[in-house]
Structures are given as C-alpha cells and as structure tokens.
C-alpha cells in the first residue's frame, strides 16, 4: 500500500509503480533519513519513520521548488528472509498556500 499525499491510495504492484513513476518524473533530487527503526520481538514486522527532502523540476526541467516532510514505512519479513515494505506514506511539512479572502 502506498498512501501518497494529495492522491488516492495505491494498492498493488502496478498502482504503486505508477504512483512512484509519476512522482519521480517530476523529481530533480530526493533524499530521506530514518529517524527511528524498530522490529517487533517476533522478528516478523518492523517500521521506520523519518524525514525527506524533495526538489521538483521547474517548467524547464531544472531544479525548482523544495519540499520537506516526514514518512512512515511498515515492513514485513518474507518467507525467504527478505524484507518487503507493505505500507508507505509520506506528507509535507510545507504549509498550504493561504486561502484568498472572499471578494466583497
């Protein structure tokens, strides 16, 4: 599951891939840092949360606006021992633009 900001939930490999492809086409730079990572005592589930910094391309394709925010991922250990992210969400720290005052 991918829970992207300002979009519908993306469930399944194709929907998740399409959502990420749409975002990455607009991305000039992306970095993230995990602030905390924990694994359940059972060793089957884990999660992390942290921050990200995203620079999007302007109309000419050059680096433009910068967004910062936070993220949460939930991971599940697979039968073969590999870990797979089963829920991924992120959202911006940048405030929404002010709503214009109603015209009189």
JOVEN-V104862 format. One line per field, one symbol per residue. phi: phi as a letter, one per 30 degrees, with the letter a starting at -180 (. if undefined). psi: psi as a letter, one per 30 degrees, with the letter a starting at -180 (. if undefined). A space follows every 10 residues. Layout:
# JOVEN-V104862
phi = ???
psi = ???
This chain:
# JOVEN-V104862
phi = .bcddhbdec bjeddddddd dddddcccab bbbdcabbbd edicbbbbba bbbbccdded jdebdcbbab bbbccbdded jdcbdcbbba adcddddddd dddc
psi = kkilkgllkj kleeeeeeee eeefffkekk llkkekkkkl efgfklllla llkkklkaff glkckkklal lkkkkkkleg flkkkfkkll lkfkllkkkk kkk.
